[in-house]
Amino acid sequence: MIAGTPLARRTAMRPPPQLLATLLLALGACGTPAAAVRSDVDAGARFDRFESFSYFQPLSLESVGGVDPRSELTRGLTRALRLELEARGYRYRHSGGDLLVDVLLQPDDRAKAEDAAATFYAYREGRYLPWPGHDAAFVDDATRGTLSIDLVDAALRRLVWNGTAERLLVDLDRDDPDPEVLRAAVAELLAAYPHRAAGAVPAAPAAPAPAGDPDPPDGG
């Protein structure tokens, strides 16, 4: 994609110092390179039509990343996503949401490929398509700790927004992840999302779901 085209808008942000400090402390990641956070949005999408969201079933986190849907990692990420989206006025629906949410945490270190970005984003194949002009050339190498969040127009099965962060969760304990670290990571990515739900007014985020409440991802 050529910068400045009307089809899409790309933003690049550095993590705020307080968030980076929290992540480094919680993960014990001293010496780990700072995360590279980027986002891309379909400027032609009708975001004024989106009022609700559901999760893909299964999430790419599960089908590609091999993560158990009942794991603390899946629960932590989906709860964090729900908090951030509800804070923007979107209503959660068990299924049939206007937006479908997909997420992938790179499962392991992989050798650099000739087209690393295409290799990383292959999880979308057969599920939904990017918009024409989407810039997928964000990932120089599909390193461990790369987190990607996709928002998809459920009616068209077409990507409308992506946020990707390389090395953001590189030292995460996947068997026993810190919920606050997951929430900070998701918040860092969605800080670049420029829209609110149709007709939404500013509101405080919903309270976190109880730790024992089974709320598996579901949707498309």
Contacts in CASP RR format, 6 or more apart in sequence:
PFRMAT RR
TARGET T0000
AUTHOR 0000-0000-0000
METHOD contacts of the structure
MODEL  1
MIAGTPLARRTAMRPPPQLLATLLLALGACGTPAAAVRSDVDAGARFDRF
ESFSYFQPLSLESVGGVDPRSELTRGLTRALRLELEARGYRYRHSGGDLL
VDVLLQPDDRAKAEDAAATFYAYREGRYLPWPGHDAAFVDDATRGTLSID
LVDAALRRLVWNGTAERLLVDLDRDDPDPEVLRAAVAELLAAYPHRAAGA
VPAAPAAPAPAGDPDPPDGG
1 7 0 8 1.000
1 8 0 8 1.000
1 10 0 8 1.000
1 133 0 8 1.000
1 134 0 8 1.000
1 135 0 8 1.000
3 10 0 8 1.000
5 133 0 8 1.000
6 43 0 8 1.000
7 42 0 8 1.000
7 43 0 8 1.000
7 44 0 8 1.000
7 131 0 8 1.000
7 132 0 8 1.000
7 133 0 8 1.000
8 40 0 8 1.000
8 41 0 8 1.000
8 42 0 8 1.000
8 43 0 8 1.000
8 131 0 8 1.000
8 133 0 8 1.000
8 134 0 8 1.000
8 135 0 8 1.000
9 40 0 8 1.000
9 41 0 8 1.000
9 43 0 8 1.000
9 194 0 8 1.000
10 38 0 8 1.000
10 39 0 8 1.000
10 40 0 8 1.000
10 41 0 8 1.000
10 135 0 8 1.000
11 38 0 8 1.000
11 39 0 8 1.000
11 192 0 8 1.000
12 36 0 8 1.000
12 37 0 8 1.000
12 38 0 8 1.000
12 39 0 8 1.000
13 37 0 8 1.000
13 38 0 8 1.000
13 39 0 8 1.000
13 191 0 8 1.000
13 192 0 8 1.000
14 34 0 8 1.000
14 37 0 8 1.000
15 23 0 8 1.000
15 34 0 8 1.000
15 35 0 8 1.000
15 37 0 8 1.000
15 188 0 8 1.000
19 184 0 8 1.000
19 187 0 8 1.000
19 188 0 8 1.000
20 34 0 8 1.000
20 35 0 8 1.000
22 180 0 8 1.000
22 181 0 8 1.000
22 184 0 8 1.000
23 29 0 8 1.000
23 35 0 8 1.000
23 168 0 8 1.000
23 181 0 8 1.000
23 184 0 8 1.000
23 185 0 8 1.000
24 30 0 8 1.000
24 32 0 8 1.000
26 178 0 8 1.000
26 180 0 8 1.000
26 181 0 8 1.000
27 169 0 8 1.000
27 170 0 8 1.000
27 171 0 8 1.000
27 172 0 8 1.000
27 178 0 8 1.000
27 181 0 8 1.000
28 171 0 8 1.000
29 170 0 8 1.000
29 171 0 8 1.000
32 167 0 8 1.000
32 170 0 8 1.000
32 171 0 8 1.000
33 167 0 8 1.000
34 167 0 8 1.000
35 165 0 8 1.000
35 166 0 8 1.000
35 167 0 8 1.000
35 168 0 8 1.000
35 188 0 8 1.000
36 165 0 8 1.000
36 166 0 8 1.000
36 167 0 8 1.000
37 163 0 8 1.000
37 164 0 8 1.000
37 165 0 8 1.000
37 168 0 8 1.000
37 188 0 8 1.000
37 189 0 8 1.000
37 192 0 8 1.000
38 138 0 8 1.000
38 163 0 8 1.000
38 164 0 8 1.000
38 165 0 8 1.000
38 192 0 8 1.000
39 161 0 8 1.000
39 162 0 8 1.000
39 163 0 8 1.000
39 164 0 8 1.000
39 189 0 8 1.000
39 192 0 8 1.000
39 193 0 8 1.000
40 134 0 8 1.000
40 135 0 8 1.000
40 136 0 8 1.000
40 138 0 8 1.000
40 161 0 8 1.000
40 162 0 8 1.000
40 163 0 8 1.000
41 160 0 8 1.000
41 161 0 8 1.000
41 193 0 8 1.000
41 194 0 8 1.000
42 131 0 8 1.000
42 134 0 8 1.000
42 158 0 8 1.000
42 159 0 8 1.000
42 160 0 8 1.000
42 161 0 8 1.000
44 131 0 8 1.000
45 131 0 8 1.000
45 153 0 8 1.000
45 158 0 8 1.000
45 160 0 8 1.000
45 161 0 8 1.000
47 160 0 8 1.000
47 195 0 8 1.000
47 198 0 8 1.000
48 198 0 8 1.000
49 98 0 8 1.000
49 198 0 8 1.000
50 90 0 8 1.000
50 98 0 8 1.000
50 99 0 8 1.000
50 153 0 8 1.000
50 195 0 8 1.000
50 197 0 8 1.000
50 198 0 8 1.000
51 90 0 8 1.000
51 91 0 8 1.000
51 98 0 8 1.000
51 197 0 8 1.000
51 198 0 8 1.000
51 199 0 8 1.000
51 200 0 8 1.000
52 90 0 8 1.000
52 91 0 8 1.000
52 92 0 8 1.000
52 93 0 8 1.000
52 96 0 8 1.000
52 97 0 8 1.000
52 98 0 8 1.000
52 99 0 8 1.000
52 197 0 8 1.000
53 85 0 8 1.000
53 90 0 8 1.000
53 91 0 8 1.000
53 92 0 8 1.000
53 93 0 8 1.000
53 97 0 8 1.000
53 98 0 8 1.000
53 99 0 8 1.000
53 100 0 8 1.000
53 101 0 8 1.000
53 151 0 8 1.000
54 92 0 8 1.000
54 93 0 8 1.000
54 94 0 8 1.000
54 95 0 8 1.000
54 96 0 8 1.000
54 97 0 8 1.000
54 99 0 8 1.000
54 100 0 8 1.000
54 101 0 8 1.000
54 154 0 8 1.000
54 218 0 8 1.000
54 219 0 8 1.000
54 220 0 8 1.000
55 78 0 8 1.000
55 81 0 8 1.000
55 100 0 8 1.000
55 101 0 8 1.000
55 102 0 8 1.000
55 217 0 8 1.000
55 218 0 8 1.000
55 219 0 8 1.000
55 220 0 8 1.000
56 100 0 8 1.000
56 101 0 8 1.000
56 102 0 8 1.000
56 127 0 8 1.000
56 152 0 8 1.000
56 217 0 8 1.000
56 219 0 8 1.000
56 220 0 8 1.000
57 95 0 8 1.000
57 217 0 8 1.000
57 218 0 8 1.000
57 219 0 8 1.000
57 220 0 8 1.000
58 69 0 8 1.000
58 217 0 8 1.000
59 69 0 8 1.000
59 74 0 8 1.000
59 78 0 8 1.000
59 102 0 8 1.000
59 103 0 8 1.000
59 104 0 8 1.000
59 217 0 8 1.000
60 102 0 8 1.000
60 103 0 8 1.000
60 104 0 8 1.000
60 123 0 8 1.000
60 124 0 8 1.000
60 127 0 8 1.000
61 67 0 8 1.000
61 73 0 8 1.000
61 74 0 8 1.000
61 77 0 8 1.000
61 103 0 8 1.000
61 104 0 8 1.000
61 105 0 8 1.000
62 68 0 8 1.000
62 69 0 8 1.000
62 74 0 8 1.000
62 217 0 8 1.000
63 123 0 8 1.000
64 104 0 8 1.000
64 107 0 8 1.000
64 123 0 8 1.000
65 104 0 8 1.000
65 105 0 8 1.000
65 106 0 8 1.000
65 107 0 8 1.000
66 107 0 8 1.000
67 73 0 8 1.000
67 74 0 8 1.000
67 105 0 8 1.000
67 107 0 8 1.000
67 174 0 8 1.000
68 74 0 8 1.000
69 216 0 8 1.000
69 217 0 8 1.000
70 214 0 8 1.000
70 216 0 8 1.000
71 174 0 8 1.000
72 175 0 8 1.000
72 176 0 8 1.000
72 177 0 8 1.000
72 179 0 8 1.000
73 105 0 8 1.000
73 174 0 8 1.000
73 177 0 8 1.000
73 182 0 8 1.000
74 216 0 8 1.000
74 217 0 8 1.000
75 215 0 8 1.000
75 216 0 8 1.000
76 177 0 8 1.000
76 179 0 8 1.000
76 182 0 8 1.000
76 183 0 8 1.000
77 103 0 8 1.000
77 105 0 8 1.000
77 182 0 8 1.000
77 186 0 8 1.000
78 103 0 8 1.000
78 215 0 8 1.000
78 216 0 8 1.000
78 217 0 8 1.000
79 179 0 8 1.000
79 183 0 8 1.000
79 208 0 8 1.000
79 209 0 8 1.000
79 215 0 8 1.000
80 179 0 8 1.000
80 182 0 8 1.000
80 183 0 8 1.000
80 185 0 8 1.000
80 186 0 8 1.000
80 187 0 8 1.000
81 101 0 8 1.000
81 103 0 8 1.000
81 149 0 8 1.000
81 186 0 8 1.000
81 190 0 8 1.000
82 92 0 8 1.000
82 206 0 8 1.000
82 209 0 8 1.000
83 183 0 8 1.000
83 205 0 8 1.000
83 206 0 8 1.000
83 208 0 8 1.000
84 186 0 8 1.000
84 187 0 8 1.000
84 190 0 8 1.000
84 205 0 8 1.000
85 92 0 8 1.000
85 101 0 8 1.000
85 190 0 8 1.000
86 92 0 8 1.000
86 205 0 8 1.000
86 206 0 8 1.000
87 203 0 8 1.000
87 204 0 8 1.000
87 205 0 8 1.000
87 206 0 8 1.000
88 193 0 8 1.000
88 195 0 8 1.000
88 196 0 8 1.000
88 197 0 8 1.000
88 200 0 8 1.000
89 196 0 8 1.000
89 197 0 8 1.000
89 200 0 8 1.000
89 201 0 8 1.000
89 203 0 8 1.000
90 99 0 8 1.000
90 197 0 8 1.000
90 200 0 8 1.000
91 197 0 8 1.000
94 218 0 8 1.000
94 219 0 8 1.000
95 218 0 8 1.000
95 219 0 8 1.000
95 220 0 8 1.000
96 154 0 8 1.000
96 219 0 8 1.000
96 220 0 8 1.000
97 154 0 8 1.000
97 219 0 8 1.000
98 153 0 8 1.000
98 154 0 8 1.000
98 155 0 8 1.000
99 151 0 8 1.000
99 152 0 8 1.000
99 153 0 8 1.000
99 154 0 8 1.000
99 160 0 8 1.000
100 128 0 8 1.000
100 151 0 8 1.000
100 152 0 8 1.000
100 154 0 8 1.000
100 219 0 8 1.000
100 220 0 8 1.000
101 149 0 8 1.000
101 150 0 8 1.000
101 151 0 8 1.000
101 152 0 8 1.000
101 217 0 8 1.000
102 123 0 8 1.000
102 124 0 8 1.000
102 127 0 8 1.000
102 128 0 8 1.000
102 149 0 8 1.000
102 150 0 8 1.000
102 152 0 8 1.000
103 147 0 8 1.000
103 148 0 8 1.000
103 149 0 8 1.000
103 150 0 8 1.000
104 123 0 8 1.000
104 147 0 8 1.000
104 148 0 8 1.000
105 145 0 8 1.000
105 146 0 8 1.000
105 147 0 8 1.000
105 148 0 8 1.000
105 169 0 8 1.000
105 172 0 8 1.000
105 174 0 8 1.000
106 120 0 8 1.000
106 142 0 8 1.000
106 143 0 8 1.000
106 144 0 8 1.000
106 145 0 8 1.000
106 146 0 8 1.000
106 147 0 8 1.000
107 144 0 8 1.000
108 144 0 8 1.000
109 143 0 8 1.000
109 144 0 8 1.000
110 119 0 8 1.000
110 141 0 8 1.000
110 142 0 8 1.000
110 143 0 8 1.000
112 140 0 8 1.000
112 141 0 8 1.000
113 119 0 8 1.000
113 142 0 8 1.000
116 139 0 8 1.000
116 140 0 8 1.000
116 141 0 8 1.000
116 142 0 8 1.000
117 136 0 8 1.000
117 137 0 8 1.000
117 138 0 8 1.000
117 139 0 8 1.000
118 136 0 8 1.000
119 142 0 8 1.000
120 139 0 8 1.000
120 142 0 8 1.000
120 146 0 8 1.000
120 148 0 8 1.000
121 130 0 8 1.000
121 136 0 8 1.000
121 139 0 8 1.000
121 148 0 8 1.000
124 130 0 8 1.000
124 150 0 8 1.000
124 159 0 8 1.000
127 157 0 8 1.000
128 150 0 8 1.000
128 152 0 8 1.000
128 157 0 8 1.000
128 158 0 8 1.000
128 159 0 8 1.000
129 157 0 8 1.000
129 158 0 8 1.000
129 159 0 8 1.000
130 136 0 8 1.000
130 158 0 8 1.000
130 159 0 8 1.000
131 158 0 8 1.000
131 159 0 8 1.000
131 160 0 8 1.000
134 159 0 8 1.000
134 162 0 8 1.000
138 164 0 8 1.000
138 166 0 8 1.000
139 146 0 8 1.000
139 164 0 8 1.000
139 166 0 8 1.000
140 166 0 8 1.000
141 166 0 8 1.000
143 166 0 8 1.000
143 167 0 8 1.000
143 170 0 8 1.000
144 170 0 8 1.000
145 166 0 8 1.000
145 167 0 8 1.000
145 168 0 8 1.000
145 169 0 8 1.000
145 170 0 8 1.000
145 172 0 8 1.000
146 164 0 8 1.000
146 165 0 8 1.000
146 166 0 8 1.000
146 167 0 8 1.000
146 168 0 8 1.000
147 164 0 8 1.000
147 165 0 8 1.000
147 168 0 8 1.000
147 169 0 8 1.000
147 185 0 8 1.000
147 189 0 8 1.000
148 162 0 8 1.000
148 163 0 8 1.000
148 164 0 8 1.000
148 165 0 8 1.000
149 162 0 8 1.000
149 163 0 8 1.000
149 164 0 8 1.000
149 186 0 8 1.000
149 189 0 8 1.000
149 190 0 8 1.000
150 159 0 8 1.000
150 161 0 8 1.000
150 162 0 8 1.000
150 163 0 8 1.000
151 159 0 8 1.000
151 160 0 8 1.000
151 161 0 8 1.000
151 162 0 8 1.000
151 193 0 8 1.000
152 158 0 8 1.000
152 159 0 8 1.000
152 160 0 8 1.000
153 159 0 8 1.000
153 160 0 8 1.000
154 220 0 8 1.000
161 193 0 8 1.000
161 195 0 8 1.000
163 189 0 8 1.000
163 190 0 8 1.000
163 192 0 8 1.000
163 193 0 8 1.000
164 189 0 8 1.000
165 185 0 8 1.000
165 188 0 8 1.000
165 189 0 8 1.000
168 185 0 8 1.000
168 188 0 8 1.000
168 189 0 8 1.000
169 181 0 8 1.000
169 182 0 8 1.000
169 185 0 8 1.000
172 181 0 8 1.000
172 182 0 8 1.000
179 208 0 8 1.000
209 215 0 8 1.000
END
